[in-house]
Amino acid sequence: MVKNVSGLLEADPRRRSAGRGAWLHPDQACFALAVKRHGFARAFKGECDPGALERYFAAELRTVQPESGSEN
């Protein structure tokens, strides 16, 4: 889950932050495609700075939570 906080995109892997969010696979290739296709600007209806989110995806130690309890 990605959240737009004052024009800056932030990762919300626990899906706990309030406000509008957009789903994104936890994969750098999906992130790059979303940036290339201006997907964040469409999802959040305005310009967004993906800098913080880019640093998030560049970090090696990220874990993916299942989207529901059924995957456990």
N, CA, C, O and CB atoms as a CASP TS submission, in Angstrom:
PFRMAT TS
TARGET T0000
AUTHOR 0000-0000-0000
METHOD Language model
MODEL 1
PARENT N/A
ATOM      1  N   MET     1       0.850  -1.167   0.000  1.00  0.00           N
ATOM      2  CA  MET     1       0.000   0.000   0.000  1.00  0.00           C
ATOM      3  C   MET     1       0.894   1.228   0.000  1.00  0.00           C
ATOM      4  O   MET     1       1.914   1.270   0.688  1.00  0.00           O
ATOM      5  CB  MET     1      -0.966  -0.001   1.216  1.00  0.00           C
ATOM      6  N   VAL     2       0.507   2.210  -0.767  1.00  0.00           N
ATOM      7  CA  VAL     2       1.229   3.475  -0.869  1.00  0.00           C
ATOM      8  C   VAL     2       0.287   4.583  -0.435  1.00  0.00           C
ATOM      9  O   VAL     2      -0.884   4.589  -0.815  1.00  0.00           O
ATOM     10  CB  VAL     2       1.763   3.721  -2.324  1.00  0.00           C
ATOM     11  N   LYS     3       0.785   5.511   0.354  1.00  0.00           N
ATOM     12  CA  LYS     3      -0.006   6.657   0.799  1.00  0.00           C
ATOM     13  C   LYS     3       0.631   7.944   0.304  1.00  0.00           C
ATOM     14  O   LYS     3       1.850   8.030   0.156  1.00  0.00           O
ATOM     15  CB  LYS     3      -0.135   6.675   2.337  1.00  0.00           C
ATOM     16  N   ASN     4      -0.197   8.937   0.052  1.00  0.00           N
ATOM     17  CA  ASN     4       0.254  10.259  -0.370  1.00  0.00           C
ATOM     18  C   ASN     4       0.135  11.187   0.833  1.00  0.00           C
ATOM     19  O   ASN     4      -0.970  11.522   1.260  1.00  0.00           O
ATOM     20  CB  ASN     4      -0.581  10.795  -1.597  1.00  0.00           C
ATOM     21  N   VAL     5       1.270  11.597   1.374  1.00  0.00           N
ATOM     22  CA  VAL     5       1.292  12.488   2.529  1.00  0.00           C
ATOM     23  C   VAL     5       1.887  13.816   2.084  1.00  0.00           C
ATOM     24  O   VAL     5       3.100  13.934   1.914  1.00  0.00           O
ATOM     25  CB  VAL     5       2.108  11.871   3.716  1.00  0.00           C
ATOM     26  N   SER     6       1.045  14.797   1.899  1.00  0.00           N
ATOM     27  CA  SER     6       1.469  16.142   1.483  1.00  0.00           C
ATOM     28  C   SER     6       2.291  16.128   0.204  1.00  0.00           C
ATOM     29  O   SER     6       3.280  16.854   0.094  1.00  0.00           O
ATOM     30  CB  SER     6       2.271  16.798   2.586  1.00  0.00           C
ATOM     31  N   GLY     7       1.894  15.313  -0.759  1.00  0.00           N
ATOM     32  CA  GLY     7       2.581  15.260  -2.043  1.00  0.00           C
ATOM     33  C   GLY     7       3.754  14.305  -2.086  1.00  0.00           C
ATOM     34  O   GLY     7       4.314  14.077  -3.159  1.00  0.00           O
ATOM     35  N   LEU     8       4.150  13.733  -0.942  1.00  0.00           N
ATOM     36  CA  LEU     8       5.234  12.762  -0.895  1.00  0.00           C
ATOM     37  C   LEU     8       4.657  11.363  -0.722  1.00  0.00           C
ATOM     38  O   LEU     8       3.804  11.134   0.135  1.00  0.00           O
ATOM     39  CB  LEU     8       6.221  13.093   0.247  1.00  0.00           C
ATOM     40  N   LEU     9       5.123  10.450  -1.528  1.00  0.00           N
ATOM     41  CA  LEU     9       4.630   9.082  -1.433  1.00  0.00           C
ATOM     42  C   LEU     9       5.369   8.325  -0.344  1.00  0.00           C
ATOM     43  O   LEU     9       6.590   8.424  -0.229  1.00  0.00           O
ATOM     44  CB  LEU     9       4.776   8.361  -2.775  1.00  0.00           C
ATOM     45  N   GLU    10       4.630   7.572   0.451  1.00  0.00           N
ATOM     46  CA  GLU    10       5.213   6.769   1.514  1.00  0.00           C
ATOM     47  C   GLU    10       4.668   5.354   1.417  1.00  0.00           C
ATOM     48  O   GLU    10       3.505   5.144   1.072  1.00  0.00           O
ATOM     49  CB  GLU    10       4.917   7.382   2.907  1.00  0.00           C
ATOM     50  N   ALA    11       5.515   4.397   1.723  1.00  0.00           N
ATOM     51  CA  ALA    11       5.071   3.008   1.787  1.00  0.00           C
ATOM     52  C   ALA    11       4.308   2.808   3.093  1.00  0.00           C
ATOM     53  O   ALA    11       4.680   3.358   4.129  1.00  0.00           O
ATOM     54  CB  ALA    11       6.281   2.017   1.685  1.00  0.00           C
ATOM     55  N   ASP    12       3.249   2.026   3.036  1.00  0.00           N
ATOM     56  CA  ASP    12       2.462   1.677   4.210  1.00  0.00           C
ATOM     57  C   ASP    12       2.245   0.166   4.187  1.00  0.00           C
ATOM     58  O   ASP    12       1.129  -0.298   3.951  1.00  0.00           O
ATOM     59  CB  ASP    12       1.094   2.455   4.240  1.00  0.00           C
ATOM     60  N   PRO    13       3.322  -0.614   4.435  1.00  0.00           N
ATOM     61  CA  PRO    13       3.207  -2.069   4.304  1.00  0.00           C
ATOM     62  C   PRO    13       2.243  -2.697   5.304  1.00  0.00           C
ATOM     63  O   PRO    13       1.701  -3.770   5.038  1.00  0.00           O
ATOM     64  CB  PRO    13       4.558  -2.696   4.465  1.00  0.00           C
ATOM     65  N   ARG    14       2.018  -2.056   6.442  1.00  0.00           N
ATOM     66  CA  ARG    14       1.078  -2.612   7.417  1.00  0.00           C
ATOM     67  C   ARG    14      -0.358  -2.195   7.145  1.00  0.00           C
ATOM     68  O   ARG    14      -1.286  -2.683   7.791  1.00  0.00           O
ATOM     69  CB  ARG    14       1.470  -2.189   8.812  1.00  0.00           C
ATOM     70  N   ARG    15      -0.540  -1.284   6.181  1.00  0.00           N
ATOM     71  CA  ARG    15      -1.862  -0.805   5.784  1.00  0.00           C
ATOM     72  C   ARG    15      -2.637  -0.229   6.977  1.00  0.00           C
ATOM     73  O   ARG    15      -3.800  -0.567   7.196  1.00  0.00           O
ATOM     74  CB  ARG    15      -2.661  -1.943   5.140  1.00  0.00           C
ATOM     75  N   ARG    16      -1.974   0.639   7.741  1.00  0.00           N
ATOM     76  CA  ARG    16      -2.576   1.213   8.938  1.00  0.00           C
ATOM     77  C   ARG    16      -2.756   2.727   8.877  1.00  0.00           C
ATOM     78  O   ARG    16      -3.509   3.279   9.679  1.00  0.00           O
ATOM     79  CB  ARG    16      -1.745   0.867  10.122  1.00  0.00           C
ATOM     80  N   SER    17      -2.097   3.403   7.965  1.00  0.00           N
ATOM     81  CA  SER    17      -2.200   4.861   7.896  1.00  0.00           C
ATOM     82  C   SER    17      -3.573   5.282   7.392  1.00  0.00           C
ATOM     83  O   SER    17      -4.178   4.619   6.550  1.00  0.00           O
ATOM     84  CB  SER    17      -1.105   5.435   6.987  1.00  0.00           C
ATOM     85  N   ALA    18      -4.040   6.379   7.917  1.00  0.00           N
ATOM     86  CA  ALA    18      -5.332   6.910   7.490  1.00  0.00           C
ATOM     87  C   ALA    18      -5.204   7.577   6.127  1.00  0.00           C
ATOM     88  O   ALA    18      -4.115   7.996   5.735  1.00  0.00           O
ATOM     89  CB  ALA    18      -5.878   7.909   8.527  1.00  0.00           C
ATOM     90  N   GLY    19      -6.293   7.671   5.422  1.00  0.00           N
ATOM     91  CA  GLY    19      -6.310   8.385   4.152  1.00  0.00           C
ATOM     92  C   GLY    19      -6.320   7.484   2.944  1.00  0.00           C
ATOM     93  O   GLY    19      -6.341   6.257   3.048  1.00  0.00           O
ATOM     94  N   ARG    20      -6.305   8.122   1.805  1.00  0.00           N
ATOM     95  CA  ARG    20      -6.379   7.425   0.529  1.00  0.00           C
ATOM     96  C   ARG    20      -5.063   6.703   0.249  1.00  0.00           C
ATOM     97  O   ARG    20      -3.986   7.233   0.521  1.00  0.00           O
ATOM     98  CB  ARG    20      -6.708   8.410  -0.610  1.00  0.00           C
ATOM     99  N   GLY    21      -5.157   5.509  -0.289  1.00  0.00           N
ATOM    100  CA  GLY    21      -3.976   4.731  -0.625  1.00  0.00           C
ATOM    101  C   GLY    21      -4.090   4.150  -2.024  1.00  0.00           C
ATOM    102  O   GLY    21      -5.142   4.225  -2.659  1.00  0.00           O
ATOM    103  N   ALA    22      -3.013   3.581  -2.488  1.00  0.00           N
ATOM    104  CA  ALA    22      -2.992   2.921  -3.796  1.00  0.00           C
ATOM    105  C   ALA    22      -2.199   1.622  -3.632  1.00  0.00           C
ATOM    106  O   ALA    22      -1.181   1.594  -2.941  1.00  0.00           O
ATOM    107  CB  ALA    22      -2.355   3.855  -4.917  1.00  0.00           C
ATOM    108  N   TRP    23      -2.661   0.572  -4.258  1.00  0.00           N
ATOM    109  CA  TRP    23      -1.982  -0.719  -4.176  1.00  0.00           C
ATOM    110  C   TRP    23      -0.828  -0.763  -5.163  1.00  0.00           C
ATOM    111  O   TRP    23      -0.926  -0.265  -6.284  1.00  0.00           O
ATOM    112  CB  TRP    23      -2.965  -1.874  -4.447  1.00  0.00           C
ATOM    113  N   LEU    24       0.265  -1.367  -4.722  1.00  0.00           N
ATOM    114  CA  LEU    24       1.442  -1.528  -5.564  1.00  0.00           C
ATOM    115  C   LEU    24       2.146  -2.803  -5.126  1.00  0.00           C
ATOM    116  O   LEU    24       2.356  -3.024  -3.934  1.00  0.00           O
ATOM    117  CB  LEU    24       2.396  -0.286  -5.470  1.00  0.00           C
ATOM    118  N   HIS    25       2.511  -3.641  -6.093  1.00  0.00           N
ATOM    119  CA  HIS    25       3.273  -4.843  -5.753  1.00  0.00           C
ATOM    120  C   HIS    25       4.597  -4.448  -5.106  1.00  0.00           C
ATOM    121  O   HIS    25       5.192  -3.442  -5.493  1.00  0.00           O
ATOM    122  CB  HIS    25       3.521  -5.716  -7.012  1.00  0.00           C
ATOM    123  N   PRO    26       5.062  -5.212  -4.141  1.00  0.00           N
ATOM    124  CA  PRO    26       6.342  -4.889  -3.497  1.00  0.00           C
ATOM    125  C   PRO    26       7.523  -5.318  -4.358  1.00  0.00           C
ATOM    126  O   PRO    26       8.342  -6.141  -3.950  1.00  0.00           O
ATOM    127  CB  PRO    26       6.432  -5.559  -2.124  1.00  0.00           C
ATOM    128  N   ASP    27       7.595  -4.751  -5.540  1.00  0.00           N
ATOM    129  CA  ASP    27       8.613  -5.128  -6.521  1.00  0.00           C
ATOM    130  C   ASP    27       9.111  -3.851  -7.192  1.00  0.00           C
ATOM    131  O   ASP    27       8.313  -3.006  -7.597  1.00  0.00           O
ATOM    132  CB  ASP    27       8.046  -6.145  -7.581  1.00  0.00           C
ATOM    133  N   GLN    28      10.414  -3.717  -7.306  1.00  0.00           N
ATOM    134  CA  GLN    28      10.977  -2.498  -7.890  1.00  0.00           C
ATOM    135  C   GLN    28      10.563  -2.324  -9.350  1.00  0.00           C
ATOM    136  O   GLN    28      10.435  -1.193  -9.818  1.00  0.00           O
ATOM    137  CB  GLN    28      12.500  -2.521  -7.784  1.00  0.00           C
ATOM    138  N   ALA    29      10.351  -3.419 -10.075  1.00  0.00           N
ATOM    139  CA  ALA    29       9.925  -3.318 -11.471  1.00  0.00           C
ATOM    140  C   ALA    29       8.522  -2.717 -11.570  1.00  0.00           C
ATOM    141  O   ALA    29       8.258  -1.910 -12.462  1.00  0.00           O
ATOM    142  CB  ALA    29       9.958  -4.702 -12.144  1.00  0.00           C
ATOM    143  N   CYS    30       7.626  -3.101 -10.666  1.00  0.00           N
ATOM    144  CA  CYS    30       6.280  -2.529 -10.664  1.00  0.00           C
ATOM    145  C   CYS    30       6.314  -1.048 -10.299  1.00  0.00           C
ATOM    146  O   CYS    30       5.566  -0.241 -10.850  1.00  0.00           O
ATOM    147  CB  CYS    30       5.378  -3.291  -9.687  1.00  0.00           C
ATOM    148  N   PHE    31       7.199  -0.706  -9.355  1.00  0.00           N
ATOM    149  CA  PHE    31       7.356   0.699  -8.979  1.00  0.00           C
ATOM    150  C   PHE    31       7.838   1.526 -10.169  1.00  0.00           C
ATOM    151  O   PHE    31       7.302   2.599 -10.446  1.00  0.00           O
ATOM    152  CB  PHE    31       8.340   0.835  -7.803  1.00  0.00           C
ATOM    153  N   ALA    32       8.848   1.021 -10.866  1.00  0.00           N
ATOM    154  CA  ALA    32       9.395   1.744 -12.018  1.00  0.00           C
ATOM    155  C   ALA    32       8.329   1.931 -13.102  1.00  0.00           C
ATOM    156  O   ALA    32       8.249   2.991 -13.722  1.00  0.00           O
ATOM    157  CB  ALA    32      10.614   0.992 -12.596  1.00  0.00           C
ATOM    158  N   LEU    33       7.527   0.918 -13.322  1.00  0.00           N
ATOM    159  CA  LEU    33       6.466   1.012 -14.325  1.00  0.00           C
ATOM    160  C   LEU    33       5.405   2.026 -13.908  1.00  0.00           C
ATOM    161  O   LEU    33       4.903   2.780 -14.741  1.00  0.00           O
ATOM    162  CB  LEU    33       5.821  -0.361 -14.551  1.00  0.00           C
ATOM    163  N   ALA    34       5.064   2.046 -12.616  1.00  0.00           N
ATOM    164  CA  ALA    34       4.073   3.016 -12.127  1.00  0.00           C
ATOM    165  C   ALA    34       4.583   4.447 -12.289  1.00  0.00           C
ATOM    166  O   ALA    34       3.815   5.344 -12.637  1.00  0.00           O
ATOM    167  CB  ALA    34       3.734   2.742 -10.648  1.00  0.00           C
ATOM    168  N   VAL    35       5.872   4.662 -12.039  1.00  0.00           N
ATOM    169  CA  VAL    35       6.451   5.999 -12.216  1.00  0.00           C
ATOM    170  C   VAL    35       6.435   6.371 -13.697  1.00  0.00           C
ATOM    171  O   VAL    35       6.055   7.484 -14.058  1.00  0.00           O
ATOM    172  CB  VAL    35       7.903   6.056 -11.655  1.00  0.00           C
ATOM    173  N   LYS    36       6.848   5.438 -14.547  1.00  0.00           N
ATOM    174  CA  LYS    36       6.913   5.689 -15.988  1.00  0.00           C
ATOM    175  C   LYS    36       5.541   6.027 -16.565  1.00  0.00           C
ATOM    176  O   LYS    36       5.422   6.903 -17.422  1.00  0.00           O
ATOM    177  CB  LYS    36       7.493   4.476 -16.707  1.00  0.00           C
ATOM    178  N   ARG    37       4.517   5.338 -16.099  1.00  0.00           N
ATOM    179  CA  ARG    37       3.161   5.538 -16.627  1.00  0.00           C
ATOM    180  C   ARG    37       2.356   6.592 -15.865  1.00  0.00           C
ATOM    181  O   ARG    37       1.166   6.771 -16.124  1.00  0.00           O
ATOM    182  CB  ARG    37       2.412   4.232 -16.599  1.00  0.00           C
ATOM    183  N   HIS    38       2.999   7.288 -14.929  1.00  0.00           N
ATOM    184  CA  HIS    38       2.341   8.329 -14.126  1.00  0.00           C
ATOM    185  C   HIS    38       1.146   7.766 -13.354  1.00  0.00           C
ATOM    186  O   HIS    38       0.125   8.435 -13.195  1.00  0.00           O
ATOM    187  CB  HIS    38       1.881   9.489 -15.028  1.00  0.00           C
ATOM    188  N   GLY    39       1.288   6.538 -12.881  1.00  0.00           N
ATOM    189  CA  GLY    39       0.219   5.865 -12.144  1.00  0.00           C
ATOM    190  C   GLY    39      -0.081   6.516 -10.802  1.00  0.00           C
ATOM    191  O   GLY    39      -1.236   6.549 -10.376  1.00  0.00           O
ATOM    192  N   PHE    40       0.941   7.032 -10.133  1.00  0.00           N
ATOM    193  CA  PHE    40       0.702   7.658  -8.832  1.00  0.00           C
ATOM    194  C   PHE    40      -0.069   8.960  -8.979  1.00  0.00           C
ATOM    195  O   PHE    40      -0.954   9.253  -8.175  1.00  0.00           O
ATOM    196  CB  PHE    40       2.023   7.916  -8.114  1.00  0.00           C
ATOM    197  N   ALA    41       0.256   9.731  -9.988  1.00  0.00           N
ATOM    198  CA  ALA    41      -0.459  10.992 -10.226  1.00  0.00           C
ATOM    199  C   ALA    41      -1.931  10.717 -10.525  1.00  0.00           C
ATOM    200  O   ALA    41      -2.804  11.465 -10.085  1.00  0.00           O
ATOM    201  CB  ALA    41       0.188  11.777 -11.395  1.00  0.00           C
ATOM    202  N   ARG    42      -2.206   9.654 -11.267  1.00  0.00           N
ATOM    203  CA  ARG    42      -3.602   9.294 -11.544  1.00  0.00           C
ATOM    204  C   ARG    42      -4.297   8.789 -10.288  1.00  0.00           C
ATOM    205  O   ARG    42      -5.431   9.177 -10.009  1.00  0.00           O
ATOM    206  CB  ARG    42      -3.674   8.227 -12.646  1.00  0.00           C
ATOM    207  N   ALA    43      -3.630   7.930  -9.529  1.00  0.00           N
ATOM    208  CA  ALA    43      -4.246   7.344  -8.341  1.00  0.00           C
ATOM    209  C   ALA    43      -4.562   8.397  -7.282  1.00  0.00           C
ATOM    210  O   ALA    43      -5.595   8.329  -6.617  1.00  0.00           O
ATOM    211  CB  ALA    43      -3.333   6.280  -7.753  1.00  0.00           C
ATOM    212  N   PHE    44      -3.668   9.366  -7.133  1.00  0.00           N
ATOM    213  CA  PHE    44      -3.848  10.375  -6.102  1.00  0.00           C
ATOM    214  C   PHE    44      -4.364  11.700  -6.643  1.00  0.00           C
ATOM    215  O   PHE    44      -4.454  12.681  -5.906  1.00  0.00           O
ATOM    216  CB  PHE    44      -2.558  10.598  -5.388  1.00  0.00           C
ATOM    217  N   LYS    45      -4.701  11.730  -7.922  1.00  0.00           N
ATOM    218  CA  LYS    45      -5.308  12.904  -8.564  1.00  0.00           C
ATOM    219  C   LYS    45      -4.474  14.169  -8.375  1.00  0.00           C
ATOM    220  O   LYS    45      -4.991  15.220  -7.995  1.00  0.00           O
ATOM    221  CB  LYS    45      -6.708  13.131  -8.014  1.00  0.00           C
ATOM    222  N   GLY    46      -3.175  14.048  -8.646  1.00  0.00           N
ATOM    223  CA  GLY    46      -2.280  15.194  -8.541  1.00  0.00           C
ATOM    224  C   GLY    46      -0.834  14.737  -8.592  1.00  0.00           C
ATOM    225  O   GLY    46      -0.547  13.541  -8.537  1.00  0.00           O
ATOM    226  N   GLU    47       0.066  15.688  -8.696  1.00  0.00           N
ATOM    227  CA  GLU    47       1.487  15.353  -8.764  1.00  0.00           C
ATOM    228  C   GLU    47       1.975  14.813  -7.427  1.00  0.00           C
ATOM    229  O   GLU    47       1.561  15.270  -6.362  1.00  0.00           O
ATOM    230  CB  GLU    47       2.311  16.581  -9.174  1.00  0.00           C
ATOM    231  N   CYS    48       2.858  13.839  -7.509  1.00  0.00           N
ATOM    232  CA  CYS    48       3.421  13.193  -6.324  1.00  0.00           C
ATOM    233  C   CYS    48       4.920  13.041  -6.505  1.00  0.00           C
ATOM    234  O   CYS    48       5.405  12.839  -7.619  1.00  0.00           O
ATOM    235  CB  CYS    48       2.757  11.814  -6.068  1.00  0.00           C
ATOM    236  N   ASP    49       5.647  13.139  -5.403  1.00  0.00           N
ATOM    237  CA  ASP    49       7.094  12.938  -5.421  1.00  0.00           C
ATOM    238  C   ASP    49       7.390  11.518  -4.937  1.00  0.00           C
ATOM    239  O   ASP    49       7.181  11.221  -3.761  1.00  0.00           O
ATOM    240  CB  ASP    49       7.828  14.003  -4.531  1.00  0.00           C
ATOM    241  N   PRO    50       7.870  10.641  -5.812  1.00  0.00           N
ATOM    242  CA  PRO    50       8.115   9.257  -5.417  1.00  0.00           C
ATOM    243  C   PRO    50       9.477   9.023  -4.768  1.00  0.00           C
ATOM    244  O   PRO    50       9.884   7.870  -4.624  1.00  0.00           O
ATOM    245  CB  PRO    50       7.988   8.376  -6.610  1.00  0.00           C
ATOM    246  N   GLY    51      10.197  10.076  -4.369  1.00  0.00           N
ATOM    247  CA  GLY    51      11.551   9.939  -3.833  1.00  0.00           C
ATOM    248  C   GLY    51      11.645   9.022  -2.617  1.00  0.00           C
ATOM    249  O   GLY    51      12.488   8.126  -2.585  1.00  0.00           O
ATOM    250  N   ALA    52      10.783   9.238  -1.610  1.00  0.00           N
ATOM    251  CA  ALA    52      10.823   8.412  -0.402  1.00  0.00           C
ATOM    252  C   ALA    52      10.452   6.972  -0.720  1.00  0.00           C
ATOM    253  O   ALA    52      11.023   6.039  -0.157  1.00  0.00           O
ATOM    254  CB  ALA    52       9.881   8.974   0.669  1.00  0.00           C
ATOM    255  N   LEU    53       9.511   6.797  -1.609  1.00  0.00           N
ATOM    256  CA  LEU    53       9.094   5.447  -1.993  1.00  0.00           C
ATOM    257  C   LEU    53      10.194   4.749  -2.787  1.00  0.00           C
ATOM    258  O   LEU    53      10.369   3.536  -2.675  1.00  0.00           O
ATOM    259  CB  LEU    53       7.795   5.496  -2.817  1.00  0.00           C
ATOM    260  N   GLU    54      10.927   5.507  -3.581  1.00  0.00           N
ATOM    261  CA  GLU    54      12.049   4.942  -4.328  1.00  0.00           C
ATOM    262  C   GLU    54      13.130   4.437  -3.369  1.00  0.00           C
ATOM    263  O   GLU    54      13.709   3.372  -3.585  1.00  0.00           O
ATOM    264  CB  GLU    54      12.638   5.993  -5.297  1.00  0.00           C
ATOM    265  N   ARG    55      13.394   5.194  -2.326  1.00  0.00           N
ATOM    266  CA  ARG    55      14.370   4.747  -1.320  1.00  0.00           C
ATOM    267  C   ARG    55      13.866   3.502  -0.592  1.00  0.00           C
ATOM    268  O   ARG    55      14.652   2.618  -0.253  1.00  0.00           O
ATOM    269  CB  ARG    55      14.656   5.876  -0.302  1.00  0.00           C
ATOM    270  N   TYR    56      12.579   3.435  -0.355  1.00  0.00           N
ATOM    271  CA  TYR    56      11.991   2.263   0.288  1.00  0.00           C
ATOM    272  C   TYR    56      12.228   1.010  -0.553  1.00  0.00           C
ATOM    273  O   TYR    56      12.633  -0.025  -0.023  1.00  0.00           O
ATOM    274  CB  TYR    56      10.486   2.474   0.516  1.00  0.00           C
ATOM    275  N   PHE    57      11.981   1.099  -1.844  1.00  0.00           N
ATOM    276  CA  PHE    57      12.156  -0.053  -2.722  1.00  0.00           C
ATOM    277  C   PHE    57      13.624  -0.377  -2.956  1.00  0.00           C
ATOM    278  O   PHE    57      13.957  -1.514  -3.293  1.00  0.00           O
ATOM    279  CB  PHE    57      11.470   0.195  -4.047  1.00  0.00           C
ATOM    280  N   ALA    58      14.500   0.594  -2.785  1.00  0.00           N
ATOM    281  CA  ALA    58      15.928   0.339  -2.958  1.00  0.00           C
ATOM    282  C   ALA    58      16.508  -0.446  -1.782  1.00  0.00           C
ATOM    283  O   ALA    58      17.525  -1.123  -1.933  1.00  0.00           O
ATOM    284  CB  ALA    58      16.679   1.656  -3.126  1.00  0.00           C
ATOM    285  N   ALA    59      15.873  -0.361  -0.620  1.00  0.00           N
ATOM    286  CA  ALA    59      16.351  -1.091   0.558  1.00  0.00           C
ATOM    287  C   ALA    59      16.173  -2.597   0.333  1.00  0.00           C
ATOM    288  O   ALA    59      15.169  -3.037  -0.227  1.00  0.00           O
ATOM    289  CB  ALA    59      15.588  -0.631   1.843  1.00  0.00           C
ATOM    290  N   GLU    60      17.129  -3.351   0.765  1.00  0.00           N
ATOM    291  CA  GLU    60      17.125  -4.796   0.547  1.00  0.00           C
ATOM    292  C   GLU    60      16.232  -5.553   1.516  1.00  0.00           C
ATOM    293  O   GLU    60      15.621  -6.550   1.131  1.00  0.00           O
ATOM    294  CB  GLU    60      18.517  -5.323   0.649  1.00  0.00           C
ATOM    295  N   LEU    61      16.142  -5.116   2.736  1.00  0.00           N
ATOM    296  CA  LEU    61      15.480  -5.901   3.773  1.00  0.00           C
ATOM    297  C   LEU    61      14.019  -5.500   3.938  1.00  0.00           C
ATOM    298  O   LEU    61      13.662  -4.832   4.908  1.00  0.00           O
ATOM    299  CB  LEU    61      16.211  -5.746   5.096  1.00  0.00           C
ATOM    300  N   ARG    62      13.196  -5.896   3.016  1.00  0.00           N
ATOM    301  CA  ARG    62      11.766  -5.637   3.097  1.00  0.00           C
ATOM    302  C   ARG    62      11.027  -6.958   3.117  1.00  0.00           C
ATOM    303  O   ARG    62      11.368  -7.883   2.380  1.00  0.00           O
ATOM    304  CB  ARG    62      11.288  -4.758   1.920  1.00  0.00           C
ATOM    305  N   THR    63      10.017  -7.043   3.959  1.00  0.00           N
ATOM    306  CA  THR    63       9.198  -8.247   4.012  1.00  0.00           C
ATOM    307  C   THR    63       7.819  -7.910   3.484  1.00  0.00           C
ATOM    308  O   THR    63       7.349  -6.779   3.610  1.00  0.00           O
ATOM    309  CB  THR    63       9.119  -8.819   5.455  1.00  0.00           C
ATOM    310  N   VAL    64       7.188  -8.884   2.902  1.00  0.00           N
ATOM    311  CA  VAL    64       5.858  -8.710   2.333  1.00  0.00           C
ATOM    312  C   VAL    64       4.852  -9.380   3.251  1.00  0.00           C
ATOM    313  O   VAL    64       4.991 -10.555   3.588  1.00  0.00           O
ATOM    314  CB  VAL    64       5.775  -9.293   0.893  1.00  0.00           C
ATOM    315  N   GLN    65       3.834  -8.624   3.654  1.00  0.00           N
ATOM    316  CA  GLN    65       2.763  -9.191   4.455  1.00  0.00           C
ATOM    317  C   GLN    65       1.701  -9.735   3.529  1.00  0.00           C
ATOM    318  O   GLN    65       1.429  -9.135   2.489  1.00  0.00           O
ATOM    319  CB  GLN    65       2.168  -8.146   5.424  1.00  0.00           C
ATOM    320  N   PRO    66       1.093 -10.853   3.876  1.00  0.00           N
ATOM    321  CA  PRO    66      -0.022 -11.342   3.081  1.00  0.00           C
ATOM    322  C   PRO    66      -1.178 -10.349   3.133  1.00  0.00           C
ATOM    323  O   PRO    66      -1.345  -9.640   4.125  1.00  0.00           O
ATOM    324  CB  PRO    66      -0.475 -12.726   3.576  1.00  0.00           C
ATOM    325  N   GLU    67      -1.963 -10.298   2.085  1.00  0.00           N
ATOM    326  CA  GLU    67      -3.063  -9.335   2.038  1.00  0.00           C
ATOM    327  C   GLU    67      -4.246  -9.764   2.882  1.00  0.00           C
ATOM    328  O   GLU    67      -5.097  -8.938   3.209  1.00  0.00           O
ATOM    329  CB  GLU    67      -3.510  -9.130   0.616  1.00  0.00           C
ATOM    330  N   SER    68      -4.319 -11.018   3.238  1.00  0.00           N
ATOM    331  CA  SER    68      -5.367 -11.501   4.138  1.00  0.00           C
ATOM    332  C   SER    68      -4.799 -12.658   4.931  1.00  0.00           C
ATOM    333  O   SER    68      -3.675 -13.093   4.680  1.00  0.00           O
ATOM    334  CB  SER    68      -6.654 -11.932   3.354  1.00  0.00           C
ATOM    335  N   GLY    69      -5.548 -13.150   5.866  1.00  0.00           N
ATOM    336  CA  GLY    69      -5.076 -14.243   6.689  1.00  0.00           C
ATOM    337  C   GLY    69      -5.110 -15.583   5.996  1.00  0.00           C
ATOM    338  O   GLY    69      -4.622 -16.570   6.546  1.00  0.00           O
ATOM    339  N   SER    70      -5.676 -15.646   4.796  1.00  0.00           N
ATOM    340  CA  SER    70      -5.835 -16.926   4.117  1.00  0.00           C
ATOM    341  C   SER    70      -4.542 -17.495   3.574  1.00  0.00           C
ATOM    342  O   SER    70      -4.479 -18.690   3.287  1.00  0.00           O
ATOM    343  CB  SER    70      -6.804 -16.784   3.009  1.00  0.00           C
ATOM    344  N   GLU    71      -3.488 -16.667   3.420  1.00  0.00           N
ATOM    345  CA  GLU    71      -2.231 -17.158   2.862  1.00  0.00           C
ATOM    346  C   GLU    71      -1.362 -17.854   3.893  1.00  0.00           C
ATOM    347  O   GLU    71      -0.384 -18.506   3.528  1.00  0.00           O
ATOM    348  CB  GLU    71      -1.464 -16.021   2.249  1.00  0.00           C
ATOM    349  N   ASN    72      -1.691 -17.734   5.169  1.00  0.00           N
ATOM    350  CA  ASN    72      -0.850 -18.318   6.225  1.00  0.00           C
ATOM    351  C   ASN    72      -1.031 -19.800   6.333  1.00  0.00           C
ATOM    352  O   ASN    72      -0.396 -20.440   7.172  1.00  0.00           O
ATOM    353  CB  ASN    72      -1.147 -17.684   7.553  1.00  0.00           C
TER
END
